[in-house]
């Protein structure tokens, strides 16, 4: 079976994922070496070494999940759901606070962010539950409502950390899965109205510090020393890059001017050092991964696999849009990292596990398509002698 799978892997997808990871590791070193020394007094390769360890673990997880049949996840959907809720409750009780958010758990010196893994757990749950409810998906209270209540509960647990960026990704990704689940358009429109109301309530209850992020995004020069400081320095980094950039390692903005250059604003450093071509390289590969994921979801004839592939692709695409939106001032800064590129072990591990699942779905889709083509050829070959025999008898 494994030999058969090797023949049907989508190697362009695999290479794109690994290329982004390798490029991300290089850019983490370039963007963090000054920050590590100036801000923390660490060696210049401190963040690079930590990311390299996480990358090694993540690549191993990627290859393991590539081989693990995706249909098996459907059997454990309740475990994934309960594990997600439990981890978020643990964060509220024992979580570590960083940057005014209690989103982390520290174990044996390693910190990880449970909300990252909740994103995948919720996608698996939604794909499984909506694939089971296909026969009555048009019945709102019976088919659609129960999972929506769970989404709302998980969304609330993430919001109160507070981690609005991850909460936005969870809500938007869930919306993508729901949109493709077969639910009636009337119900989807009603959910959009409810979602808009919830977002409005959340917005009007934001703290002054959170509201300042909107000012910083849409009018940064009104407060250049405080709320607009991040975005203005991001603009300077992007503008100075031009077409080809200042050269790898030659960023000026990472010398204390650009906050979090190795996480939230790593794309600004890429633009400054590698220019327009570096930005196109990253966005092109990310876009290709998302595109291949949606194509896989459309081609998959099994509802669970289709919704799972679409959910994973939507998650990567939405996270990319939110990060790039913050870097360019199109969206408020929410602390969302750039997939595969930014520093962050939890995010990288989650993404690589998700990609392993996506590659596995793609492999089974390719195997099925090959079997169908073989069957069609055999049918055509059997029909030709039959036709020729009829003509010969005449």
N, C-alpha and C positions, 0 to 999 in steps of 0.2 A: 504493500500500500504506500509506504514512504517513497519507494522508487517511482511509483506512478505520480505521486504528488510533486516530486522534483521536476518532472517533465512539464507540469502545468503551472508552476509558479509564475507569477507576473514579475519577472526580473527587473523590468524598468521601474516598477513601484518599489521594489526592495532596494535597488541602487539609489533611487531618489531619497528614500528615508535615511539610508546610511550616509549618503553625501551630506545631507543637511546636518546630521549629528556630528560628523567630522568637522564640517565647517563651523558649527556652533561651538565646538570645543576650542578651536583656534581663536574664534572671536571672544570667547569668555576670557581666555588668557590675555588677549590684546586689550580688552576693555577693562579688565579688573586689576591688572598688575600695579597701576599707580594707585587705584582706590584702596587696594589691600594694604599698601605701605602707608599712605597718607591718613586714611581713616582709622585703621585698626592696628597699625604697626606690625602687620603680618609680613611674611616673605612675599615677594611679588607673584610667586606661583601658587599661593595658598588656595585661591578659589579654583584655579586650573586643576590642581591635584584632586580636590574634592569632587569636582565635576567629572574628572576622568574615572574615578572610582564608581560614581553613579552611572556613568555611561557604560562601563564594563558590565555592571549588574543589569542595566536596562537592555543592552544588546543580547545578553544571555536570555533574559525574559522574552525578548522579541522572537528569538529563534525557537524557544520552547512553545510559545503560544502559536507560532506558525504551524507547528506539527499537531497541536491539540484540536480535535474536531469542534468547530464552533457550536454545533447543535447541542453539545453536552452542557453548555452554559444555561440552556433553557431549563434544565432540571434543577439548577441551583439558584433560580431567580429569587426565591424567598430568602435564602441565605445572604445573597448579595444585598437585598433590600434591608434586611434586619441589621446586617453588618454595617451598612452605610449609616443608618439611623443611630446605631449604638456608638459608632466612632464620633459622630457629631455631638452626641450627648457627653461623651468622655472629654471632648475638647472644651465644652462649657464648664466642666468641673475641674479638670486637671490641665487645661491648655496653657501654653506658654504665650505670653503677649509680646508682639513685635510690631513696630510701626502702628501702634494704637489699635491693633486687632489681635484677638485671642484665637488664633487659627492653627496653632502648632502643638504637636506633642513631641516631647524629647524622651528618647529611650537610649541609654548607654552612650550618651554623647551625640547620637544622631537625632536630628529633628526632621519630621515629615509633616505634611499637611493633609489630613484625612479628607478634606473637602475635594482634593484633586481626584482621589479614588472614588468618591461618591458620584462624580460625573459619569464614570464608566458603569458603576453599579446601577445607577438609575437608568442609563441607556439600555442595559441588559434586561432590567426589570420591565421597562416599558415595551421593548421589542417582544419580550416573551408574553406579557399579559395581553397586549393588543393582538398578537398573532392567535392567541387562544380565543379571543372574543370576536373573531371575524364574522361568525354567523349572526351575531346580534350587536355589531359595532354601531349600527344606526340607532340603537335604543340608548338614549343619553344616560338615564339614571342607572341602567344596568350595565351597559357596555363601556361608557366613557367616564362616568363620574368617579368611581372608586380610585383609579390611578391618579386622577387630578387632585384629589384630596391629599394623597401621599406626596405628590409634587409640591403642593402648597406647604405642607408640613416641613419637608426638607429645605425648601426655599427659605422658610422662616428661620430655621435653625442656622443657616449660613448667614442670613442678613444680620442676625443679632450678634454675630462674632465681633465686629461687623466685617464682612467681606463681600462688598457689593459687586466686585468684578466677577468672582466665582458664581455668585447668585445669579447674575445676568447670564452667564454662560449656561448654567443649569436650566434656567427658564427658557432661554432661546433654543437650546438643544432639544429640550422636551417638546417645545413647539414644533420643531422640524419633524420629530418622530410622529407627533399627533397629526400633523398636516398630511403625512404620508400613510396614516394608519387606515384610511378608508372611512373616517368619520364624516358625517354629513356637513356640508358647507354651512348650513344654518347654525349648527352647533359650534363650528370653528369660529364663525363671526361672533357668536355669543361669548366664546372664550376670549376672543381678542378684546371685547368690551370689558370683560371682567379683569383681564390682565392689565389693561390700560388703567382701570380704576385702582388696582393694587399698586401699580407703579406710581400713580399720583399720590396715594396715601403714603408710600415709602418716601417719595420726594419731599413732601411737606413735613416729614418728621426727621429729615436729615439734620445732623449737627452743623454748626457754623463752619467747622473745619471741612466737612464733606461738601457743603454748599460752595465753599471757596474754590473747589475744584472746577465747578462750572464757570466761575469767573475766570479762573486761570486758563481754561480751555478756549473760551469764546471772546475774552477781552483781556489777554495776558498783559498788555502794556499799561493797563490801568493800575496794576499793582506789580511792577516788574521785580521788586525785591522779595516778594512773598508768594502769593498764589500764582503769579505768572512766571516765576523764576525758572521752573522746570522746562516749560514749553519754549520760552525765549531761547534758552541755551540749546534746546533741541533744534530749533530753527537755525541757529548759528552753525551747528554741526552739519545739518543737512545742506545748507546753502554753500558752505565752504568746500563740500566734497566735489561738486561739479560732476563731470562725466566719469572721470577715472579715479577721483579721490586723491587724498594727500599721501597715500601709501600705507600699507599694513603696519600698524603700530604707531603711526604718526599723528593720531588724534590729539588735538589741543583741549577739547571740551572735557575729556575724561580726566584732566588734571584738576579735579575738584570743582569744576564749573557745572558739570552735568550730573545731577544726583542719580544714583543707582545706574551707572552706565553699563553694568553687566547683566542687569535684569530687565526692568521696564523699558529702558531707553537704549537697548543694545542696537536697535536698528538705526538710531541716530549716529552711533559710532561707526556702524557699517557704511552708512552714507558718507560720513566724513572721510573714512580711510580708503574705501573702495569705490566710492562714487555711485553714479546712477547704475553702472553695470553690476556692481555688487548687490544693490537693492533689487534689480531685476532678476538676478540669479536666485536670490532667496525667495522672492515672491513667486517666481516662475515655478520653482520646485514645490513650494507649498500649494500653489494653485493646481499643479499637476496631481499631487497626492489627493487633494479634495475632489478633483474631477474624476480620477480613477475610482475613488470610493463611491461616488454617486453612480457612476456607470455600473460598478459591481452591484450596487443595491438595485438598480433598475433591471439588470440582467438576471438577478437571482429570482428564481421562480418560487422559492420557499419564503413565506411571509416573515418568519423570525429572522432569517439571514438577511433579507432585504432591508427590514427596519433597523437591524443592528448595524449594517454597513452604512446606511444613510445617517444614522445617529452619530456614529463615530466620525464620519466625514464632516457632518454639520458641526460637531464639537470643535474640530481642528479649524475649520473655516471661520466659525464665530470667534474663537479665541484670537485668531490672526487679525481679524477685522477690528476687534476691540483694542488690541495692542497697537496696531498701526494707526488707529483712530486717535489714540492718546498721544502718540509720538508726533502726529501731524496737526493736532488741535481740532480734529473733527469730533472727538469724543472726550469727555472728562477723563482724567487720570484715575485709574482704578487699581493699579498694581498688577494687572494681568500680564503675564510673560509671553514672549514670542515663541510659539511651538518649535521644539527641537533646537533652538538657538540660544535662548536666554539661560543664565545660570539658575539652577534649581533642580535638586534631585527628585523630589516628589513628582513634579510636573513631567520631567523626562521619563521616569519609570512608567508613569501612567500612560503617557503617549506611546511609548514603545510596546507596552502590553496591548494597547488598543490597535496599534498598527499590525502586531502579530495576528490578532483576531481578524483584522481586515484582509490581510494577505491570505489567511486560511479560507475565508469566505470566497475570495477571488479565485483561489485554487480549485475549490469545489465547483464554482461556476464554470471555470474553464474546462474542467473534466466533463461536466455535463454537456457543455456545448460541443466538445469533441465527440462524445458518444452519439449525440444527435446527428452530427454531420456524417459520422461513420455509418449510422443506421440509414440515413438518407441515401448514401452512396450504394449501400447493399441493396436497398429497395430499387434504386434505378438500375442496377446491374441485373436484378432478377426480372425486371420488366422488359429489358431490351431483347433477350432471347425469346420471351413469350411473343412479343410483337413480330420479330423476324420469322418465327415459326408460323404464325398466322399468314404472313405474306407468302411463305414458301408453299403452304398448303393450297393457297389460291393459285 
